[in-house]
């Protein structure tokens, strides 16, 4: 993944990148005009929305997946009056971050996951030997 640095990155949680800043970044990185980069971003977002709305969703390996989720009808409580209110069933978009995205955001968690995977891989051959002995 490319490192994003520039005026839009003022520190963790200090500034959320907006659409215009994202367009400027794409235009700068790929030598496009801002208008062209804006059209590219619009096309990408439209494609994701359409795919999620009509079908199984969008999967971008390493980044994540977008899909449609359903929420069942339920009853809720109005906090100011305490009155019970019926909330209708609805469909909502859902994003699940991919492993590479998670690792880029939290390297410590990535290291823990890698260590856990190595420990599981080291324990697996001994489990196979035990099964082989039981089979004899």
C-alpha positions as YAML, in Angstrom:
chain: A
units: angstrom
residues:
- id: 1
  name: UNK
  ca: [0.00, 0.00, 0.00]
- id: 2
  name: UNK
  ca: [1.22, 3.49, -0.80]
- id: 3
  name: UNK
  ca: [1.93, 5.91, 1.99]
- id: 4
  name: UNK
  ca: [-0.24, 8.98, 1.79]
- id: 5
  name: UNK
  ca: [1.45, 12.14, 2.98]
- id: 6
  name: UNK
  ca: [0.64, 15.74, 2.39]
- id: 7
  name: UNK
  ca: [-1.35, 18.67, 3.70]
- id: 8
  name: UNK
  ca: [-4.39, 16.44, 4.26]
- id: 9
  name: UNK
  ca: [-2.48, 14.27, 6.78]
- id: 10
  name: UNK
  ca: [-2.06, 16.38, 9.89]
- id: 11
  name: UNK
  ca: [-1.80, 13.53, 12.38]
- id: 12
  name: UNK
  ca: [-3.94, 10.67, 13.55]
- id: 13
  name: UNK
  ca: [-7.61, 11.60, 13.90]
- id: 14
  name: UNK
  ca: [-6.89, 15.32, 13.51]
- id: 15
  name: UNK
  ca: [-8.40, 15.65, 10.05]
- id: 16
  name: UNK
  ca: [-10.66, 13.45, 7.97]
- id: 17
  name: UNK
  ca: [-9.81, 13.52, 4.27]
- id: 18
  name: UNK
  ca: [-12.73, 14.87, 2.27]
- id: 19
  name: UNK
  ca: [-13.74, 14.19, -1.32]
- id: 20
  name: UNK
  ca: [-11.91, 17.21, -2.76]
- id: 21
  name: UNK
  ca: [-8.65, 16.28, -1.04]
- id: 22
  name: UNK
  ca: [-8.96, 12.72, -2.31]
- id: 23
  name: UNK
  ca: [-9.51, 14.02, -5.85]
- id: 24
  name: UNK
  ca: [-6.43, 16.26, -5.53]
- id: 25
  name: UNK
  ca: [-4.35, 13.30, -4.31]
- id: 26
  name: UNK
  ca: [-5.44, 11.06, -7.21]
- id: 27
  name: UNK
  ca: [-4.83, 13.87, -9.71]
- id: 28
  name: UNK
  ca: [-1.36, 14.51, -8.34]
- id: 29
  name: UNK
  ca: [-0.30, 10.83, -8.11]
- id: 30
  name: UNK
  ca: [-1.49, 9.96, -11.63]
- id: 31
  name: UNK
  ca: [-0.84, 13.24, -13.43]
- id: 32
  name: UNK
  ca: [-4.52, 13.87, -14.15]
- id: 33
  name: UNK
  ca: [-6.50, 17.06, -14.05]
- id: 34
  name: UNK
  ca: [-8.74, 17.47, -11.02]
- id: 35
  name: UNK
  ca: [-11.77, 17.15, -13.29]
- id: 36
  name: UNK
  ca: [-10.54, 13.80, -14.66]
- id: 37
  name: UNK
  ca: [-9.71, 12.53, -11.18]
- id: 38
  name: UNK
  ca: [-13.16, 13.62, -10.00]
- id: 39
  name: UNK
  ca: [-14.81, 11.66, -12.81]
- id: 40
  name: UNK
  ca: [-12.69, 8.58, -11.98]
- id: 41
  name: UNK
  ca: [-13.71, 8.79, -8.32]
- id: 42
  name: UNK
  ca: [-17.38, 9.30, -9.21]
- id: 43
  name: UNK
  ca: [-17.30, 6.30, -11.56]
- id: 44
  name: UNK
  ca: [-15.68, 4.14, -8.89]
- id: 45
  name: UNK
  ca: [-18.21, 5.13, -6.22]
- id: 46
  name: UNK
  ca: [-21.15, 4.70, -8.60]
- id: 47
  name: UNK
  ca: [-19.93, 1.22, -9.53]
- id: 48
  name: UNK
  ca: [-19.62, 0.20, -5.86]
- id: 49
  name: UNK
  ca: [-23.09, 1.55, -4.99]
- id: 50
  name: UNK
  ca: [-24.69, -0.14, -8.02]
- id: 51
  name: UNK
  ca: [-22.98, -3.49, -7.33]
- id: 52
  name: UNK
  ca: [-23.98, -3.46, -3.66]
- id: 53
  name: UNK
  ca: [-27.54, -2.43, -4.48]
- id: 54
  name: UNK
  ca: [-28.11, -4.99, -7.24]
- id: 55
  name: UNK
  ca: [-25.96, -7.96, -6.38]
- id: 56
  name: UNK
  ca: [-23.70, -9.73, -3.97]
- id: 57
  name: UNK
  ca: [-21.45, -6.70, -3.47]
- id: 58
  name: UNK
  ca: [-17.88, -5.72, -4.25]
- id: 59
  name: UNK
  ca: [-14.73, -7.46, -3.05]
- id: 60
  name: UNK
  ca: [-11.36, -5.72, -3.33]
- id: 61
  name: UNK
  ca: [-8.76, -8.24, -2.07]
- id: 62
  name: UNK
  ca: [-6.47, -6.66, 0.48]
- id: 63
  name: UNK
  ca: [-8.70, -3.61, 0.90]
- id: 64
  name: UNK
  ca: [-12.08, -5.02, 1.90]
- id: 65
  name: UNK
  ca: [-15.56, -5.85, 0.76]
- id: 66
  name: UNK
  ca: [-18.81, -3.94, 0.45]
- id: 67
  name: UNK
  ca: [-22.08, -5.82, 0.75]
- id: 68
  name: UNK
  ca: [-25.76, -5.33, 1.50]
- id: 69
  name: UNK
  ca: [-26.98, -6.34, 4.95]
- id: 70
  name: UNK
  ca: [-30.55, -6.60, 6.21]
- id: 71
  name: UNK
  ca: [-31.72, -5.38, 9.59]
- id: 72
  name: UNK
  ca: [-34.83, -7.00, 10.99]
- id: 73
  name: UNK
  ca: [-37.77, -4.99, 12.26]
- id: 74
  name: UNK
  ca: [-37.47, -4.29, 15.98]
- id: 75
  name: UNK
  ca: [-38.86, -2.26, 18.80]
- id: 76
  name: UNK
  ca: [-36.82, 0.55, 20.30]
- id: 77
  name: UNK
  ca: [-37.30, 3.03, 23.09]
- id: 78
  name: UNK
  ca: [-37.37, 6.79, 22.68]
- id: 79
  name: UNK
  ca: [-34.80, 7.94, 25.26]
- id: 80
  name: UNK
  ca: [-36.47, 11.26, 26.01]
- id: 81
  name: UNK
  ca: [-40.02, 9.98, 26.52]
- id: 82
  name: UNK
  ca: [-39.47, 6.29, 27.27]
- id: 83
  name: UNK
  ca: [-42.11, 5.46, 24.67]
- id: 84
  name: UNK
  ca: [-41.74, 2.18, 22.75]
- id: 85
  name: UNK
  ca: [-41.35, 2.75, 19.00]
- id: 86
  name: UNK
  ca: [-41.49, 0.24, 16.15]
- id: 87
  name: UNK
  ca: [-38.49, 0.42, 13.80]
- id: 88
  name: UNK
  ca: [-39.09, -1.00, 10.31]
- id: 89
  name: UNK
  ca: [-36.81, -3.54, 8.65]
- id: 90
  name: UNK
  ca: [-34.18, -1.94, 6.46]
- id: 91
  name: UNK
  ca: [-31.25, -2.71, 4.18]
- id: 92
  name: UNK
  ca: [-27.91, -1.09, 4.94]
- id: 93
  name: UNK
  ca: [-24.51, -1.12, 3.23]
- id: 94
  name: UNK
  ca: [-21.76, -2.85, 5.18]
- id: 95
  name: UNK
  ca: [-17.99, -2.62, 4.77]
- id: 96
  name: UNK
  ca: [-15.58, -5.26, 6.06]
- id: 97
  name: UNK
  ca: [-11.91, -4.32, 6.02]
- id: 98
  name: UNK
  ca: [-9.49, -6.74, 4.39]
- id: 99
  name: UNK
  ca: [-6.44, -8.17, 6.13]
- id: 100
  name: UNK
  ca: [-3.91, -5.97, 4.32]
- id: 101
  name: UNK
  ca: [-5.93, -2.86, 5.21]
- id: 102
  name: UNK
  ca: [-6.16, -3.92, 8.85]
- id: 103
  name: UNK
  ca: [-2.41, -4.64, 8.91]
- id: 104
  name: UNK
  ca: [-1.61, -1.22, 7.45]
- id: 105
  name: UNK
  ca: [-3.78, 0.53, 10.04]
- id: 106
  name: UNK
  ca: [-2.61, -1.52, 13.05]
- id: 107
  name: UNK
  ca: [0.86, -3.09, 12.59]
- id: 108
  name: UNK
  ca: [0.89, -4.42, 16.16]
- id: 109
  name: UNK
  ca: [-2.26, -6.45, 15.53]
- id: 110
  name: UNK
  ca: [-0.68, -7.73, 12.31]
- id: 111
  name: UNK
  ca: [2.38, -8.90, 14.26]
- id: 112
  name: UNK
  ca: [0.15, -10.65, 16.83]
- id: 113
  name: UNK
  ca: [-1.82, -12.33, 14.04]
- id: 114
  name: UNK
  ca: [1.41, -13.48, 12.34]
- id: 115
  name: UNK
  ca: [2.78, -14.86, 15.62]
- id: 116
  name: UNK
  ca: [-0.47, -16.71, 16.28]
- id: 117
  name: UNK
  ca: [-0.37, -18.16, 12.76]
- id: 118
  name: UNK
  ca: [3.24, -19.34, 13.24]
- id: 119
  name: UNK
  ca: [2.35, -20.94, 16.57]
- id: 120
  name: UNK
  ca: [-0.58, -22.74, 14.97]
- id: 121
  name: UNK
  ca: [1.62, -23.92, 12.09]
- id: 122
  name: UNK
  ca: [4.24, -25.21, 14.55]
- id: 123
  name: UNK
  ca: [1.59, -27.11, 16.53]
- id: 124
  name: UNK
  ca: [-0.03, -28.65, 13.45]
- id: 125
  name: UNK
  ca: [2.70, -31.21, 12.52]
- id: 126
  name: UNK
  ca: [2.60, -32.69, 16.03]
- id: 127
  name: UNK
  ca: [-1.18, -33.06, 15.72]
- id: 128
  name: UNK
  ca: [-0.74, -34.91, 12.41]
- id: 129
  name: UNK
  ca: [1.78, -37.30, 13.99]
- id: 130
  name: UNK
  ca: [-0.67, -38.06, 16.78]
- id: 131
  name: UNK
  ca: [-3.42, -38.86, 14.26]
- id: 132
  name: UNK
  ca: [-1.04, -41.08, 12.28]
- id: 133
  name: UNK
  ca: [-0.12, -43.02, 15.42]
- id: 134
  name: UNK
  ca: [-3.81, -43.50, 16.30]
- id: 135
  name: UNK
  ca: [-4.54, -44.80, 12.78]
- id: 136
  name: UNK
  ca: [-1.94, -47.59, 13.14]
...
